[in-house]
Amino acid sequence: MQEARHEARLYQRVEDNTVRCSLCPHRCTIREGKQGICGVRINRNGTLYAATYAKISSEAVDPIEKKPLYHFLPGTLSYSIGSIGCNFHCSHCQNWHISQPTLEQIRLRDLSPEEGVRRALAAGCRSISWTYNEPTIWHEYALDMGTLAKRESPGTTEPGDVDLNRGPPAGSEALGTVYVTNGYITEEGLREASAMLDAFRVDIKAFSDEFYKKVCGARLQPVLDATVVAKELGMHVETVTLVIPGLNDSIEEMDALIRWVLEHLGPDIPMHFTRFHPDYEMRDRGATRVEALEKIYEHARKLGVRFPYLGNVFGHRYESTYCPVCGTLLIERTGFGSRFRALDDHACTSCGEYIPYVSHITRR
């Protein structure tokens, strides 16, 4: 096991060198020498350590649309990193090779928060995304890197020019910060992260507690609660639901999910409905029918969602953004590429309707 040296945040010591983690809703009680459900928060002599602090398994410069985020810095690049571990154990996980292995099974690379910010700037990225595995369990590392990111302005392309102790003037643009998350984080964890976190791209994997218990090893309500809190804290929120044939694809369940989003998050929240492909331990069913996804999309529009989208359907017209009033094509997407068509700042050029999206991040 790789040595853990960085003390975790958000835990309490109890008797006999036992600790209780309060970062995610599992609230694991962890005995000496053991680790939480996530596999990366480890008790050593009554102190909880974040074993993957500054250790990465994956690194890429991605289009922000790959997250997917369609209303957050559209058309820009995001410096994207992941490590290992997850507080879910989904049987259909598409990144199972890094989310499920133990610390003994994968060799990780070192990447300091400072170097992560430098690489983001050098690559011309407008944001940093903690993604590929669950970012909640990387809390301390994301918090430190994100705090540094808030000091830095995109456009600095020479690493030697970056002074992480002296950022641009207050009010100027800063790097954005993104969690691509399952949403399984406590309110105290989310409030602490909110000091640096701009976007909360959350999977609502189903609208059934039975699904969460059976497929993910978790519960639905904490995900819903965290998503509401993220919006209340001022984060940009987009939801993603992977539509799995025979498990969460009934129009009744999708109707309940859509109505919940409308009631608790509002009609402007982008909702992504994505196509399932067999993977990991769930190979007993085929890919989602495109016609089924189209039916969900059209139902969402009918109920009042202004910006529904389909995903994993390359080249489909429902990947693009349309004016919810006049139907004009505003942002055309093919896969992860995007092209502005009929937007003047935030206004539809055909009818003048205001289109909400995040165009820049102001330094805090």
TORLUM-667163 format. One record per residue: x, y, z of N, C-alpha, C, CB in turn; residue in three letters. Coordinates in steps of 0.02 Angstrom, whole numbers, plus 50000, padded with zeros to 5 digits. Glycine has a CB too. Example, Ala and Ser with C-alpha at 12.3 -4.5 7.8 and 13.67 -1.06 7.14 Angstrom:
# TORLUM-667163
506604971650390506154977550390506604983550390505654977650452ala
506424988850354506844994750357506455000250394507044997050286ser
//
This chain:
# TORLUM-667163
500424994050000500005000050000500435006250000499535000050061met
500265011249957500645017449955500525021350020500435021649893gln
501075024150046501045027450111500605033650109501745029250135glu
500155034350157499725040250162500045045250210499005038250186ala
500135051350187500485056450227500065062650240501115058350193arg
499525063650203499145069850209498525068650252498935072550139his
498485072150308497915071150353497275073550319498025074850419glu
496745069550328496095071250299495755076750339495655064950296ala
495265079750309494825084450342494155080850356494715090850299arg
493735084050395493055081750406493015074650434492665082150341leu
493315073650491493235067350527493265068650601493775062150505tyr
493025063850639493035064450712493365058150741492315065350741gln
493745059150794494045053550830493545050950882494715055550864arg
493475044350883493065041150935493515036550975492465037250904val
493235032051014493645028051059494065022851023493205024651110glu
494605020651057495025015151034495335016350966494625008751033asp
495575022450954495905024150890495445023450829496515019850881asn
494805023550841494315023250786494135030350765493685019250807thr
493995031350701493785037950676493135037250638494335041050631val
492775042750632492165042950593492235048450540491525044150638arg
492215046450477492285051250422491605054550408492545047650358cys
491605061050397490975064650383490995068150315490835069650438ser
491405065550270491455068550203490875066550158492105066750171leu
490675060150160490125057950118489595054650162490375052950064cys
488985053750135488435051250176488505044150203487815051550136pro
489015040450180489145033950212489355034950285489685030050174his
489685040650298489935042250366490255036050397489355044850411arg
490755033450363491075027250384491405027850453491605025250333cys
491295022850494491685021950555492265017450538491235019050615thr
492875019950546493465016550521493935014750579493835020950468ile
494045008350588494485006050641495215006850621494334998650657arg
495645006450669496365006950658496595002150603496745005450723glu
496975004950555497245001050501496764999550444497494994650527gly
496155001950450495645000650398495525006950357494994998250430lys
495105006150305494935011750262494175011950252495295011150194gln
493935017750228493225018550216492995014950154493055025850211gly
492345015250140492065012150081492415014450018491325013550076ile
492635020750017492975023449958493645020149944493065030949967cys
493945017249995494585013849986495205018149991494595010549922gly
495115024850000495695029249998495755033850059495665033449935val
495315033050107495365036850169495505031850224494695041150184arg
496105032250253496395026850293496545029250364497035024250259ile
496375025050413496515026550483497195023750503495955023550528asn
497635028150524498285026250550498365029050621498865028750504arg
498325024650671498425026650740497945032150762499125028950750asn
497315031750738496815036550759496805043050720496915038050830gly
497195043350667497195049150622496965046850553497895052550619thr
496505050550523496265048750457496695052250404495515050750449leu
496925048350357497355050950303497005050350235498035047350303tyr
497145055350193496905055250124497465052250081496715062450098ala
497395045750066497945041950037498105044049965497795034550038ala
497625047149930497745048949860497885056449852497155046949817thr
498015059949906498165067049900498765068049853498315070149970tyr
498665072249801499185073949752499435067949714499775077249788ala
499015062849707499195056849668498655055649616499275050549715lys
498875055249553498395054649498498505048149459498445060649451ile
497955045949428497995040249382497895042449310497475034949401ser
497555048149301497335050149234497405057749227496615047949221ser
497575059849166497675066949152497535068149079498395069349172glu
497135073349063496985074848993496745082048988496435070048966ala
496785084748928496475091048911495865089448870496965095948873val
495275090548898494645088548867494225094648848494245083948915asp
493825093948796493285098948786492815098748846492895097548719pro
492585104448868492135104648926491505100648911491955111848944ile
491325100048847490735096348828490785088848844490605097148753glu
491395086448855491485079248869491265077548940492225077248860lys
491185082548984491035081049054490365077549067491055087449093lys
489795078549036489655084048990489405090249028489145081948938pro
489675096049009489405102449031489265106548968489895106149080leu
488655108648958488455112248897488335119648909487845109148867tyr
488225121548973488085128548988488615131549035487395129249021his
489195128549036489745130949078490365131649033489885126049138phe
490545137849019491125139348976491105135348911491775137949014leu
490545135448875490495131248815491025132848763489805132148783pro
491255127548730491765128248678492475128948703491595134048637gly
492585127948769493255128748797493545122048818493235133548858thr
494185122148838494535116248861494565116048937495245115948831leu
494565109948964494605109149036495175104249052493935106549065ser
495625106349095496155101949120495845096849167496725106049155tyr
495885090549149495495085249182495955080049213495015081949132ser
495845078649277496265073749312495825069149354496785077349356ile
496075063149364495745058249407496255054249446495305053649366gly
496015050749497496445046449537496145039449538496545049349610ser
496065036549597495725030049603495225030349660496235024249613ile
494775025549661494295024849716493635028049701494585027849777gly
493125025849739492455028649732492045026749794492105026249667cys
491575031049812491125029249867490495025749842490935035449906asn
490465024349776489955020049746490305013849719489555023749689phe
489925008649707490185002549676489705000349621490294996849728his
489615004749572489115003549519489314997749475489025009849477cys
488844993349462488994987449422489054989049347488454982149432ser
488874995149327488934997149258489475002449247488264999749232his
489915003449295490415008849292490835008349229490865008649354cys
490905014049194491295014149133492035015749147491005019249084gln
492185017949208492885019249228493085014549284492975026649250asn
492825008449282492945003649336493685002149347492574997149322trp
494085002849294494795001249300495165006049346495115001249232his
494885011949359495195016349409494745017549469495365023049376ile
494095016549462493655017849520493645012049570492945019249496ser
493765005949546493685000149589494324997049616493314995049552gln
494904997849585495514994649611495714997449679496084995549563pro
496124993649714496394995849779497044999649768496504989849826thr
497295002549821497925006349818498505001849799498065009649885leu
498454995449815498994990849799499014989049724498934984449840glu
498464990049689498394987449621498594992449566497694985249610gln
498654998749583498805003849533499365008349558498175008049515ile
499835009649514500365014349531500155021349509501045012249496arg
500155025949556499935032749543500535037449533499495035249600leu
500405042949498500915047949485500805053949531500915050249411arg
501345057249550501295063149592501135069249550501945064249631asp
500685073449576500535079849544500315084749599499975079149489leu
500735089549615500575094349668500015098949645501195098449687ser
499645101949691499135106949671499435112549628498805109849732pro
500025114849647500345120249608500485118149537500985122449642glu
500745112049528500915109649461500275108449421501335103149465glu
499745106249453499115105449418498855111949388498595102449464gly
498895117349428498685123849403499135126149346498685129049459val
499785125149353500255127049300500095123449234500975125549321arg
499955117049239499805113149179499145115449147499775105649195arg
498665117049187498035119649160498145126049121497525120749216ala
498525130549149498665136949117499075135949053499025141649164leu
499585131749058500025130549001499655127448942500605126149021ala
499125123548956498745120248903498205124748874498435113848929ala
498135130848900497635135348875496925133648898497645135448801gly
496875130248955496215128248980495885134049018496275122049026cys
495215133849016494825138849053494575136149120494235141249011arg
494695129749132494455126749194494865120649212493705124949189ser
494775118349274495055112049299494475107649319495555113249359ile
494475101449297493955096649315494255090849353493585093949251ser
493955089249410494125083149447493605078049425494135084149526trp
493835072749392493385068449354493685061449348493235071449284thr
493375057349307493585050449292493435045649350494325050249276tyr
493625047449412493365043949471493025049149514493935040049510asn
492765047249572492365051849612492785057249646491965048049664glu
492665063649630493075069049660492935070349734492965075349622pro
492345068549758492195069649829492735066749874491515066749848thr
492975060749858493445057349902494155060249895493455049849888ile
494245064949848494885068449837494855075449869495035069049761trp
494425076249918494215082749944494795087449959493815081650006his
495275085149997495815089550019496235092049961496265085950069glu
496365087649914496775089349855496405094249810496955083049816tyr
495765092749796495375097249754495305104149787494675094249740ala
495205104149852495135110449889495775114649882494985109049963leu
496355111549889496975115349884497105117749813497555111049907asp
496995113349763497115115349694496615120649672497095109349648met
495985119649691495475124449672495585131249703494805121849692gly
495835131449764495985137849796496525141549757496195136749869thr
497035137949735497555140949693497265143249626498125136049682leu
496815139249597496535140949532496155147549534496075135349508ala
495845149149591495465155349597495915161449593495075155349661lys
496565160549602497035166149599497295167449529497625164949645arg
497165162649484497505162849418497025164349361497835156249405glu
497285168149313496895170149255497065165949195497005177549240ser
496565163249159496705159649097497065164149047496065156849066pro
497475161149005497845165148956498585165348970497575172148952gly
498785163549032499495162949047499725156249019499625163449124thr
500145156448968500315150148934501035147948947500215151048860thr
501425152048978502115150148993502165148449067502615155648974glu
502315142049083502345140149154502805144449195502555132949160pro
503345146849165503815150949202503525157649222504425152049161gly
502965159749190502665166149206502175165749264502305168749145asp
502025159749287501505158949337501785160049407501185152049333val
501495164749444501665165849514501045164249554501915173149526asp
501035158549587500435156249621500295160249685500495149049638leu
500755164649704500635168849762500385175849743501275169549803asn
500335177049678500115183649655499685182749594500725188249639arg
499035182949604498565182149549498385188649516497945178849573gly
497925188649469497705194649435497285198949481497325192849372pro
497125205049462496725209549504496045206649520496645216249471pro
495775208349578495105206149597494605208249543494905208949666ala
494145203649528493635205149479493815202749409493505212349477gly
494445201049396494635198449331494465191049326495385199649317ser
494555188249266494365181349255494835176449290494335179849181glu
494555170949314494945165749347494805159049313494795165349422ala
495215154149328495075147349306494435144849339495655142649323leu
494015141549301493425138349329493605131649361492895137349276gly
493165129249403493285122949438492665118549434493485124149512thr
492755112149422492205107649406492265101049444492175106249331val
491725098949475491655092049500491215088149451491355091949573tyr
491475082749424491065077949387490925072349437491425075149320val
490325072449467490215069049530489585064849531490195074049586thr
489585059949575488975056149588488525059549640489145049049612asn
488775065149667488365069149713488325066449783487695069749687gly
488725061249800488685058249866489185061749912488825050549862tyr
488985067649935489405071749978488965074750032489775077249937ile
489215075450092488825078350146488785085950137489145076650215thr
488305088850171488235096150167488865099650192487625098550206glu
489175097050246489775100250271490355099750221489985097250338glu
490395094050187490915093350136490805097950078490935086250112gly
490175098550056490025102849999490105110250016489305101549975leu
489915112150076490005119150096490745120950099489675120450164arg
491155116350122491875117850124492155118350053492245112350163glu
491935113950007492175114149938491915120349902491955107949901ala
491345123049923491035128649887491475134949886490375130249918ser
491965135249932492415141049931492805141549866492895140549990ala
492875135849831493255135949769492895132849709493915132449778met
492305129749720491995125649668491455129449630491685119349699leu
491515129549563491065133249521490505129049490491445136649466asp
490655122849471490175118749434490105111849466490375118049360ala
489485109649472489305103249504488925099249451488875104249570phe
489305095349412489005091249359488845084449390489475090549296arg
488205083449406488025077949449487635072449412487605080449508val
487825066249425487435060549401486855059349448487885054149397asp
486255059649421485675056949457485515050449421485045062049458ile
485765045049449485815038649413485145035349402486265034049450lys
484655037149442483985034449437483565038549484483945026749453ala
482915037449483482485040749532482145035549576481955045349498phe
482555030849599482315025249638482845023449690482155019049593ser
482645023249752483115021249805483325014049796482815022449874asp
482875009949771483025002849758483605002249709482414999149732glu
483595006249655484145006149607484805008049641483995011049549phe
484805013349680485415015649713485685010249760485285022049752tyr
485255007049798485485001949845485754995849808484914999849891lys
485394993649756485584987449722486174988449675484994984849683lys
486184993849637486674994849583487284998749607486344998349525val
487185003549653487725008049672487995006949742487495015149667cys
487605003649785487805002949855487735009449893488525000449859gly
487205013249878487115019749909486365021349914487485025349869ala
486195027749927485505029749932485385035849887485315031350005arg
484765036649865484595042149820484555048849856483945040749786leu
484225049249914484065055649944484685060049957483705054450009gln
485245057349982485815061749991486065065049927486385057850021pro
485975061649870486175064649806485715070549790486145059449749val
485065069649800484595075049788484725080949834483875072549796leu
484855079349898484985084649947485605088749928485075081750017asp
486145085249908486755088649891486665093049829487325083649879ala
486275090649781486165094449720485795100949735485775090349669thr
485305100649779484955106749799485425111549835484355105049845val
485835108949880486305113149916486805116349868486675109049970val
487055112549819487525115249770487225121249734487725109949719ala
486595120749714486265126349681486185132249729485585124249654lys
485985130849791485905136149840486565139749854485625133349905glu
487115136149849487775139149861488035142949800488265133749880leu
487665143049746487845146949688488245143349635488225152749709gly
488305136749641488665132849591488235132049528488875126049618met
488555131549472488205129749410488065122249413488625131649347his
487445120249401487245113249407486975110749340486715112349463val
487215104849320486915101149265486845093949287487335101749200glu
486295090749269486185083749289486285079149229485475082849318thr
486505073049244486595067849193486265061449219487345066749176val
485865058349176485565051949193485705047049136484795052549205thr
486075041749152486195036349105485575031949103486835032249124leu
485255031549046484625028049040484755020649023484165031348987val
484625016249071484805009149064484175005049051485165006649128ile
484145001448995483554997548979483374992649035483664993748914pro
482744992949055482484988149105482634989949176482754981649091gly
483024995249189483194997049257482935003849279483944996849265leu
483025008849237482805015549257482485019349199483385019549285asn
482265015749147482065018949085481315019849076482315015149028asp
480925018249127480195018949119480025026349116479815015449177ser
479525028049076479325034949070479055037549136478795035749015ile
478775033049178478535035149244479105037549289478155029449278glu
479655033749288480235035749329480555042049303480745030049332glu
480625042549237480905048649208480465054649221481005047649133met
479805053649219479335059049235479445061549306478605056549226asp
479525056949353479625058949424480285062749431479625052749470ala
480805060549398481455063949401481395071049372481995059949363leu
481095071649314481035078149281480635082949324480705077349212ile
480085080549352479675084849395480045086949457479025081249414arg
480465082449485480865084349543481355089949524481255078249571trp
481685089349468482155094449446481795101149436482515092349382val
481235101049404480865107249393480665110549459480235105849351leu
480455106549507480225109249571480805111849614479845104049609glu
481355108149616481885109649664482475113349634482125103249694his
482575112949568483145116249536482935121449486483585111049502leu
482365120549454482105125449408482165123249335482465131849417gly
481785126649290481745124549220482375125849179481175127949188pro
482825130149204483425131749165484005126949176483655138749182asp
483935122249224484465117449236484525112749177484345113549303ile
485105112449144485185107549089485145100449116485865108649053pro
484745096349081484675089249099484915085049040483935087549117met
485395080649052485675076249001485415069149012486455076349003his
485145066248959484925059348960485365055548911484155058648941phe
485775050948937486295047948896486175040548884486965048948929thr
486465038248829486355031448805486825026648842486465031048730arg
486535021248867486915015948900487235011348849486455011948947phe
487855009348864488185003948827488424998748877488785006748783his
488364992348864488564987248911489294987848932488444980248881pro
489434987448997490114988049022490174984949090490334995449024asp
490804983449110490984980949175490574974749193490904986349229tyr
490164975049245489784969149267489054969249242489784968749342glu
488904974049198488224974449172488234973649096487894981249192met
488294967449076488314965749005487714961448984488964962148988arg
487204961649027486624957349017486064960848979486364954849082asp
486214966848952485694970448915486024974648861485284974948963arg
485654976448810485934980248755485934987748767485554978748692gly
486174991348718486184998648721485475001448721486595001548663ala
485405007348748484755010748750484535012348678484795017048792thr
483905011148663483645013048598483605020648593482945009948587arg
483835023348537483825030548527483105033248530484145032448459val
482635029248505481935031348507481685032348579481485026248471glu
481935028248625481745028948695482025035348724481985022848736ala
482635036948706482935043248730482565049248702483685043548710leu
482385048948639482015054448608481345055548643481895053048533glu
481025050148663480385050648698480475054248765480075043648708lys
481025052648801481165055848865481315063248854481755052448901ile
481715064748803481885071748787481245075748774482355072048726tyr
480815073148733480205076648714479735077448774479845073048657glu
479735072448818479325072948879479595078448924479315066048916his
480255078848929480565084148970480375091048944481325083348972ala
480415091848878480225098248848479485099848862480345098148772arg
479065094848856478355095748868478215097948940477975089348853lys
478585095148987478475096849058478755103649076478795091549102leu
479215106349036479465113049049480205113749057479155115549109gly
480595108249047481325108849048481545112648986481675101649051val
481895118148995482065122448939482675119948900482195129448963arg
483105116048934483725113948902483875106548915484305118248925phe
483465102048888483635094848892484125093148836482995090448887pro
484505087748848484995085448798485025077948798485695088348812tyr
485225075148741485395068048736486145067348731485045064748676leu
486405061748759487125060448758487285053448734487425061548826gly
487895052448712488135046048685487755044248621488055040548737asn
487515049348586487165048248521487485053048471486375049348527val
488065051248448488485055648408488105058548349489105051948384phe
488115065248343487815068548287487065069648291487965064848226gly
486755067648346486025068448352485855075848362485755064248412his
485305078048333485105085048338484965087248409484495086348294arg
484795082448453484645084248523485265084948566484185079048553tyr
485855084648536486465086648571486535094248573487085083548537glu
486205097648528486295104848519485825108948564486175106748446ser
485985115348570485585119948610485125124048565486035124548652thr
484485124048582483995127848544483665133048589483455123148514tyr
483455138548560483085143548598482435140448622482945149848555cys
482305140748687481685137648713481055141348694481725137148788pro
481125147348666480535151248646480385150448571480645158648663val
480895151748529480765151648457481065145648420481035157948426cys
481465141648455481735135548425482355136348382481225132348386gly
482635142448379483225143648339483825139648365483395151148338thr
484225136848320484835133248339485345138348365485125129148278leu
485545137648428485995142548459486715140048462485755144048529leu
486805133948487487475130948489487415124048457487755130548563ile
487765123048403487745116648368488305112148394487815117648292glu
488125105948410488625101248436488635094848395488485099548510arg
489235092448384489335085848356489845082348399489565086148280thr
489625077348436490085074248484490295079248536490705071348448gly
490945080448542491195085148592491375091948562491805082148626phe
491235092848498491365099248466490745103648469491575098148394gly
490845110248473490285114848476490425121048434490135116848549ser
489895123948409489955129948368489375134548382489985128148293arg
489525140748401489005145748414488685147748348489285151948452phe
488025147748346487665149248285487255155748289487205143548267arg
486865156548341486395162148343486345165048413485705159948319ala
486925166348444486945169448510487345175948506487255164648561leu
487055181248532487405187548540487465188748614487025193548504asp
488065187348640488175187048712487695181648739488045194048747asp
487195183348779486725178348806486035178848774486665179248882his
485985182148717485335183148686485265179248621485215190548674ala
484685176148612484515173048548484455178548496483855168948553cys
484815177948440484805183248390484145183448351485375182348342thr
483735178248357483095178248322482545181648361482895171148307ser
482505180248427481945183048465482165187048526481495177448488cys
482805187048543483045190948599482995187448666482685197248602gly
482755181248668482685177648731483365176948766482375170648719glu
483385178248832483995177448871484145169948879483945180848940tyr
484765168048864484975161048869485495160548925485275158548800ile
485325157148980485795156749036486355151849024485425154849100pro
486965154149028487555149849028488125153749058487735147248956tyr
488625150249083489205153449114489725154849059489515148949171val
489865161149047490335163048994491025164549021490065169148957ser
491085166049086491735167249116491675166449192492015174349097his
492245165549224492275164949297492635170949325492625158349318ile
492315174449370492615180249400493045178249460492085185349421thr
493635180949464494085179349520493765181449586494775182849511arg
493805177049635493505178449700493985182049746493265171949733arg
//
